[in-house]
Amino acid sequence: MKKILPSISKLVATGTVALATMVSSVQAEDTVKVGVLHSLSGTMAISETSLRDILLFTFDEINANGGVLGKMIEPVVADGASDWPVFAEKAEQLLAQDKVAATFGCWTSVSRKFVLPVFEKYNGLLFYPVQYEGEEESPNIIYTAEAVGQQAIPAVDYLLEEGYKKFYLIGTDYVYPQTTNIVLFEYLLSKGIPVENIGGGIRYEGDVAVSAGNYTPFGHTDFQQIVAEIKDFAASGDACVINTINGDANVPFFKEIAASGITSDDCPIVSFSLSEDEFRGLPAKDLVGHLGCWTYFMSIDSDANNSFKANFQEWLATKAPDSVQKEGRVTCSPMVLSYNGVYLWKAAVEKAGTFEPEAVIKALESGIAFEGPGGTVTSQENHHVTKTVYIGETLENGQFEILETIPDVYGEPWLKGTFK
C-alpha cells in the first residue's frame, strides 16, 4: 500500500489540476469580461456609486436573456476613488490584466481625461455616460453623455425664452465647468446678452475671454460669500444661475441658497449635475422650482421607462449584491445613459459578430438605435449619441415636472468658437 498510495495521490492531484484547468477554460469560453470604473469612495461617490449599481443590474438583465453572443457578462468592478491618477491606474489594470472587452465608467471630465490615453494606448473601448463639455472625440470613447448642445444650451434657450436677462455662472474648478461656461459665455454674447449681465467673473488674455464664472474646489463647503454675491446679482429680478458644481459640494451650496432666502421665483438655478439620485442627499424642499436639464427624467410616462423602473426595483429586492443600497432608490439620466450604453454595446457586438473593440466601434459608427427609458437613442459616426432633451422643474418629492421636450438632438462636441 505504501508504494501504491503515492501513485494514487499523484493521479488525484493531476486530475484535480486538469479539472481546474478544464473548468477555467469553460468559464473563459462562456463569459466575457467588462469593466466598471467609477468612484465608490471620495467626494464623487455620491453620484457614481449608483452608476455601478445600474450597470450590475443591466448586466444581470442581459445575462437573464441569454447574454451577448451566447456569453454571460462578467463585470470587473474598479474604484476610481475620486482620484484621477487612480482612475488611470485602474483603467490600465482593466485593459492590460483583466482584458475586458469594454469598460463603462468615469463621471468627471478630469477622470476621463486621465484614462483617455490609457484606452488609446491599449486600443480599448470606454463608454462615458455623464454630461460633459465637448471639445473631444477620441477613437476609443463612445460618449453616451449629454454634450453642451444637449443640456447647457437648451437650458439657456429656455431661460432666454422665459425672459431672463442676467446669467450667473458657478461651477467646480475643473475642465467640464470651465469649458462649458466659456462656450455658454460665447453663446450668451451671440444672443445679445451684454458682458456685464454675465456674473461670476470673466478672465481675459489680451482681448480674448479664456474663463467665465466663479469656481470652487471639489468638496467645497463654504458658499456664504458666493451666495451673497448671487443675491446682489439677482436683486434686479431678471437673473438666473447656471450651476455646474459637481459632487457633494452641491449640498452646502443649496443649503446656503435656502438660508439666504433666495427662491426659484427670485432667481431660478438650473443645475447640470443634480439629478433625482443626488436629491436623495439634499433637502429637496429647498430646491423646489429650480430647474434641471437632462436627456431622461424618472417622471417620464412611457412603457419603456415604466418597465425599466419596475425591473430595477425588482432587481434591488431580489438579486442585487449586498454592497448595493436597496432602500429609497431612484433612477436618473446618468444611470439611464449607462444603461443605454450597455445595450448599444450589445447591439454593436452582435452586429459585428465579435467583441473586438475595433469592429464594435465601426458598428457603432454606422448608427445603431436603442429604445431606452428616455426615448430612442442613436449612435453617431462622431462617437456621440442623438437623443431627446428634457427640461424639468424640481418638485418637493425630489422628482421633476417636465416643462419642455426637445426630440432628436444631435450630439455635437465642437461648439467652442462657433457662435457669431
Secondary structure, 3 states (H helix, E strand, C coil): CCCHHHHHHHHHHHHHHHHHHHHHHHHHHHEEEEEEEECCCCCCHHHHHHHHHHHHHHHHHHHHCCCECCEEEEEEEEECCCCHHHHHHHHHHHHHHCCCCCEEECCCHHHHHHHHHHHHHCCCCEEECCCCCCCCCCCCEEECCCCHHHCHHHHHHHHHHCCCCEEEEEEECCHHHHHHHHHHHHHHHHCCCCHHHEECCEEEECCEEEEECEEECCCCCCCHHHHHHHHHHHHHCCEEEEEECCHHHHHHHHHHHHHHCCCCCCCCEEECCCCHHHHCCCCHHHHCCCEEEECCCCCCCCHHHHHHHHHHHHHHHHCCCCCCCCCCCCCCHHHHHHHHHHHHHHHHHHHHCCCCHHHHHHHHHCCCEEEECCEEEEECCCCCEEEEEEEEEECCCCCEEEEEEEEEECCCCCCCCCCC
